[in-house]
């Protein structure tokens, strides 16, 4: 067995783990990142693309925001559609803030480039990762190339997602989980087509939810509500485009550019929160601690806000102040629950549920009407969409 020493061992090499490593490295704190997949696999994952203002600022301060600022698409608002018409919620007018469309894959590329430039240690294809003695003198073991390796460390950051080992390391009598599984999924496609609009369109329809989104000026991302267990082969490209057009306002549907899908998948929706987010010398971050439905694009942004609290706490710890680490779970969860509430509210408002009936759908349409006519209601939505302060 080979043994290595570092200050912070980061389990998981997605954007939250890489960003945490980048921030700590710039502060003079040594890290090693363990990722069970190959770099090509990580970069091939299709994920969210709407970044809050706080996320943008975090990336800039970490030295990885230049390409985002050059190639990303700033959005000052979004459209809400129902009953064959839409209205715009103006984020900038209501809050003075914007969001930016810049794919998670691109964020990950920028972080890899920065880690490579700085000589950051990222170990890919690390199998059988196990966390040991998190309540005392922590260390992590893993296998690679037929050899077992051990990393001794001061702290462990679990950035390894919902199915990772980190959360499962916390004793069940310590951990409390809360979950809501939604009775549908999002059927999504990616296509080399011009987006339906320069901003996102969220649509409530009797047949179910639809979303017109994008990755760039020539790459569109569209979603429709569908049964989570629908066989993917049922949804030919033509069937998808026909259903999407039914659910969008007719002026948008008539002008929409269609084409072959280059990626197609159905994602289940859930709300999930694990608390606390710290157990002794182990911290859980991002999807390891919480999942939100994609409505409102909070998943990646919440992971980045966790990184904000944890990196601040670790930097302060090595400067002699433990308050940030002691309150990491408290501070992170306060923001997590608010974002979970917003994602739940927006999902409930825009989707059809089996139990809705005529009354339930009329209540949603009445709330959408109220949202359209109330600056106060739009401000509440805009504040949450652009991101609550850290």
C-alpha positions in Angstrom: 0.0 0.0 0.0 1.3 3.5 -0.9 0.6 6.3 1.6 0.2 10.0 0.9 -0.5 13.0 3.1 -2.6 16.0 2.4 -4.6 18.6 4.3 -8.0 18.1 2.6 -8.9 14.9 0.7 -11.8 15.7 -1.7 -13.9 12.7 -2.7 -15.5 13.5 -6.1 -14.1 15.3 -9.1 -17.1 17.1 -10.4 -17.4 20.9 -10.5 -17.9 21.2 -6.7 -14.9 19.1 -5.8 -12.7 20.7 -8.5 -13.7 24.2 -7.4 -13.1 23.5 -3.7 -9.6 22.2 -4.7 -9.0 25.3 -6.8 -10.0 27.8 -4.1 -8.0 26.0 -1.3 -4.9 25.7 -3.5 -5.0 29.4 -4.2 -5.1 29.9 -0.4 -2.1 27.7 0.2 -4.0 24.6 1.4 -3.0 21.2 0.0 -5.6 19.0 -1.5 -6.0 15.7 -3.4 -9.1 15.0 -5.4 -10.3 11.4 -6.0 -12.7 10.7 -8.9 -14.0 7.2 -9.7 -14.6 8.0 -13.4 -12.2 9.0 -16.2 -11.8 12.6 -17.1 -13.5 12.0 -20.5 -16.5 10.5 -18.7 -16.8 13.5 -16.3 -16.5 15.9 -19.3 -19.1 13.9 -21.2 -21.9 14.4 -18.6 -24.7 16.7 -19.8 -25.9 18.8 -16.9 -27.4 22.2 -15.9 -26.5 25.4 -17.7 -28.0 28.4 -15.7 -25.6 30.0 -13.2 -26.6 32.4 -10.5 -24.8 35.7 -9.8 -23.1 34.2 -6.7 -21.8 31.3 -8.7 -20.4 33.6 -11.4 -18.6 35.6 -8.7 -17.2 32.4 -7.1 -15.8 31.3 -10.5 -14.3 34.6 -11.2 -12.6 34.9 -7.8 -11.2 31.3 -8.3 -9.6 32.4 -11.5 -11.8 30.4 -13.8 -14.4 32.9 -15.0 -12.7 34.3 -18.1 -14.3 32.0 -20.7 -17.7 32.1 -18.9 -17.7 35.9 -19.2 -16.7 35.7 -22.9 -18.8 32.8 -24.1 -21.7 32.7 -21.7 -25.1 34.2 -22.4 -26.4 36.7 -19.9 -30.1 36.5 -19.2 -32.0 39.4 -17.6 -35.3 37.6 -17.3 -37.4 34.6 -18.2 -40.8 33.8 -19.7 -43.8 32.1 -18.0 -46.4 30.6 -20.4 -49.9 29.3 -19.9 -53.1 29.2 -21.9 -51.3 29.9 -25.2 -49.7 33.2 -24.1 -46.6 34.2 -22.1 -45.2 37.1 -20.0 -41.7 38.1 -19.0 -40.3 38.3 -15.5 -37.6 40.9 -15.6 -34.9 39.9 -13.2 -32.6 42.9 -13.8 -35.4 45.4 -13.3 -36.7 43.7 -10.2 -33.4 42.8 -8.5 -30.6 44.4 -10.4 -29.1 41.0 -11.1 -28.8 38.6 -14.0 -28.1 34.9 -14.6 -25.8 33.4 -17.2 -26.3 30.4 -19.5 -23.0 28.5 -19.4 -23.1 24.7 -19.3 -21.8 22.6 -16.4 -19.5 20.8 -18.8 -17.8 24.1 -19.7 -17.4 25.0 -16.0 -15.8 21.6 -15.5 -13.4 22.1 -18.5 -12.3 25.4 -17.1 -11.7 23.9 -13.7 -9.7 21.1 -15.1 -7.6 23.5 -17.1 -7.0 25.6 -13.9 -6.1 22.5 -11.8 -3.7 21.3 -14.5 -2.0 24.8 -14.8 -1.5 24.9 -11.0 -0.3 21.3 -10.7 -3.4 20.2 -8.8 -3.6 16.5 -7.9 -6.7 14.9 -9.4 -6.7 11.1 -9.3 -9.1 9.5 -11.8 -10.5 6.0 -11.9 -10.1 5.7 -8.2 -12.0 2.5 -7.3 -13.4 1.3 -4.0 -13.0 4.6 -2.2 -13.5 4.2 1.5 -13.5 6.8 4.3 -12.0 5.7 7.6 -11.9 7.2 11.1 -13.7 10.4 10.3 -14.4 10.8 14.0 -10.7 10.8 14.8 -7.6 10.7 12.6 -9.2 10.5 9.1 -7.8 8.7 6.1 -9.2 7.6 2.7 -8.3 4.4 0.8 -8.8 3.6 -2.8 -7.6 1.1 -5.5 -6.0 2.1 -8.8 -4.0 0.0 -11.2 -4.2 -3.0 -9.0 -2.7 -1.2 -6.0 -4.3 0.0 -2.8 -3.5 3.6 -1.9 -4.0 5.5 1.4 -4.4 9.3 1.9 -3.9 10.6 5.4 -5.6 14.0 5.9 -6.9 16.6 8.3 -10.4 16.8 6.7 -12.5 15.0 4.1 -14.9 16.8 1.7 -17.5 14.5 0.2 -18.3 15.9 -3.2 -19.2 12.5 -4.7 -22.9 12.9 -5.5 -26.1 11.3 -4.4 -24.8 7.7 -4.9 -21.3 8.3 -3.4 -19.7 6.9 -0.3 -19.5 10.1 1.7 -23.0 10.5 3.0 -23.2 6.7 3.6 -20.3 7.0 6.0 -22.3 9.1 8.4 -23.9 6.9 11.0 -27.7 6.4 10.5 -28.5 7.5 14.0 -26.8 10.8 13.2 -28.1 11.5 9.7 -31.7 12.6 9.0 -32.9 12.6 5.4 -36.1 14.2 4.0 -37.3 13.2 0.5 -40.1 14.0 -1.9 -40.3 12.0 -5.1 -42.3 13.6 -7.9 -44.7 11.4 -10.0 -43.1 12.3 -13.3 -39.8 13.0 -15.0 -38.2 15.4 -17.5 -37.8 14.0 -21.1 -35.0 16.2 -22.5 -33.2 16.5 -25.8 -30.2 18.4 -27.1 -30.2 19.5 -30.7 -28.1 21.6 -33.0 -30.9 24.1 -33.6 -31.5 27.8 -33.0 -33.1 28.3 -29.6 -36.8 29.2 -29.4 -35.9 32.5 -27.7 -32.9 34.3 -26.3 -34.3 33.6 -22.8 -35.9 30.5 -21.2 -39.6 29.8 -21.6 -41.3 27.8 -18.8 -44.8 26.5 -19.9 -47.7 25.2 -17.9 -50.1 23.2 -20.1 -53.0 20.9 -19.6 -50.9 18.1 -21.2 -47.9 18.9 -18.8 -44.9 21.1 -18.4 -42.5 22.2 -21.1 -39.2 24.2 -21.1 -37.4 25.8 -24.0 -33.8 26.3 -23.0 -30.4 26.5 -24.7 -26.7 26.0 -24.3 -25.6 28.5 -27.0 -26.8 30.3 -30.1 -26.8 27.0 -32.1 -27.4 24.4 -29.4 -30.9 24.1 -27.9 -32.1 22.1 -24.8 -35.8 21.3 -24.6 -37.8 19.4 -22.0 -41.3 18.0 -21.5 -42.9 16.4 -18.5 -43.3 12.7 -19.1 -43.8 9.5 -17.0 -40.4 8.7 -15.4 -40.7 5.1 -16.5 -41.6 5.8 -20.1 -39.4 3.8 -22.5 -37.1 6.1 -24.3 -37.7 4.4 -27.7 -41.3 5.5 -27.5 -40.1 9.1 -28.0 -38.9 9.4 -31.5 -37.6 12.9 -32.4 -40.8 13.6 -34.3 -43.0 12.5 -31.4 -40.9 14.8 -29.1 -41.1 17.8 -31.3 -44.9 17.4 -31.9 -45.5 17.2 -28.1 -43.3 20.1 -27.3 -45.1 22.3 -29.9 -48.5 21.4 -28.4 -47.4 22.7 -25.0 -45.7 26.0 -26.0 -47.6 29.1 -27.1 -48.5 28.9 -30.7 -46.4 31.8 -31.8 -43.3 30.1 -30.3 -44.3 26.6 -31.6 -44.8 27.8 -35.2 -41.4 29.4 -35.3 -39.4 26.7 -33.5 -36.5 25.1 -35.4 -36.4 21.3 -35.2 -33.7 18.8 -36.0 -32.2 15.5 -35.0 -31.5 15.0 -31.3 -27.9 14.5 -30.3 -28.8 13.5 -26.8 -32.0 12.2 -25.3 -32.9 11.1 -21.8 -35.6 11.0 -19.1 -34.6 12.2 -15.6 -36.6 11.5 -12.5 -37.4 14.5 -10.2 -36.9 14.5 -6.5 -36.3 16.8 -3.5 -33.9 15.4 -1.0 -32.0 16.9 2.0 -29.6 15.2 4.3 -28.7 16.9 7.6 -26.3 17.6 9.2 -23.8 18.3 6.5 -20.9 17.7 8.8 -19.9 14.7 10.9 -16.7 15.2 12.8 -14.0 15.7 10.2 -16.2 14.8 7.2 -18.2 17.4 5.3 -20.8 16.6 2.6 -21.2 18.9 -0.3 -23.6 19.3 -3.3 -25.6 16.3 -4.5 -24.1 14.2 -1.7 -26.2 16.3 0.7 -29.2 17.5 -1.3 -31.1 17.1 -4.6 -33.6 19.5 -6.1 -35.8 19.2 -9.1 -34.3 21.0 -12.1 -37.1 23.6 -12.2 -35.3 26.8 -11.5 -31.8 25.4 -12.0 -30.7 25.3 -8.4 -28.7 22.0 -8.3 -25.2 23.2 -9.4 -25.7 26.6 -7.8 -26.4 25.0 -4.4 -23.3 22.9 -4.7 -21.3 26.0 -5.4 -22.8 27.8 -2.4 -21.8 24.8 -0.2 -18.2 25.2 -1.6 -18.4 28.9 -0.6 -19.2 28.1 3.1 -16.8 25.1 3.3 -13.8 26.8 1.6 -14.3 29.9 3.8 -14.4 27.7 6.9 -11.3 25.8 6.0 -9.3 28.9 5.1 -10.3 30.5 8.4 -9.5 27.2 10.2 -5.9 27.2 9.0 -5.7 30.9 10.0 -6.7 29.9 13.6 -10.5 30.5 13.5 -12.9 27.5 13.7 -16.2 29.3 13.6 -16.7 28.9 9.9 -16.2 25.1 10.1 -18.3 24.8 13.2 -21.2 26.5 11.5 -20.7 25.1 8.0 -23.7 22.8 8.2 -26.0 25.4 9.8 -25.1 28.1 7.1 -25.2 25.7 4.2 -28.5 24.1 5.2 -30.2 27.5 5.7 -29.7 28.3 2.1 -30.4 24.7 0.9 -33.8 24.7 2.5 -34.7 28.0 0.9 -33.7 26.8 -2.5 -35.5 23.5 -1.9 -38.7 25.5 -1.1 -38.3 27.6 -4.3 -37.7 24.5 -6.5 -40.7 22.7 -4.9 -42.9 25.8 -5.4 -41.9 26.3 -9.0 -42.2 22.6 -9.9 -45.6 22.4 -8.3 -46.8 25.5 -10.1 -45.7 24.5 -13.6 -46.4 20.7 -13.7 -49.5 18.6 -13.8 -49.9 16.1 -10.9 -52.2 13.1 -11.0 -54.3 14.5 -8.1 -54.7 18.0 -9.5 -58.0 17.6 -11.3 -59.8 20.7 -12.6 -59.5 22.5 -9.2 -55.8 22.0 -8.9 -55.1 23.2 -12.4 -57.3 26.3 -12.0 -55.5 27.2 -8.8 -52.2 27.1 -10.7 -53.5 29.2 -13.5 -54.9 31.7 -11.0 -51.4 31.9 -9.4 -49.8 32.4 -12.7 -52.3 35.2 -13.4 -51.4 36.7 -10.1 -47.7 36.4 -10.8 -48.2 38.3 -14.1 -50.0 41.2 -12.5 -48.1 41.6 -9.2 -44.7 43.2 -9.1 -44.3 42.0 -5.5 -44.9 38.3 -6.6 -42.5 38.7 -9.5 -39.8 40.2 -7.2 -40.1 37.2 -4.9 -39.6 34.8 -7.8 -36.8 36.9 -9.3 -34.9 37.1 -6.0 -35.0 33.3 -5.7 -34.2 32.6 -9.4 -31.1 34.9 -9.6 -29.9 33.4 -6.2 -30.3 34.3 -2.6 -27.3 35.9 -1.0 -24.7 33.8 0.8 
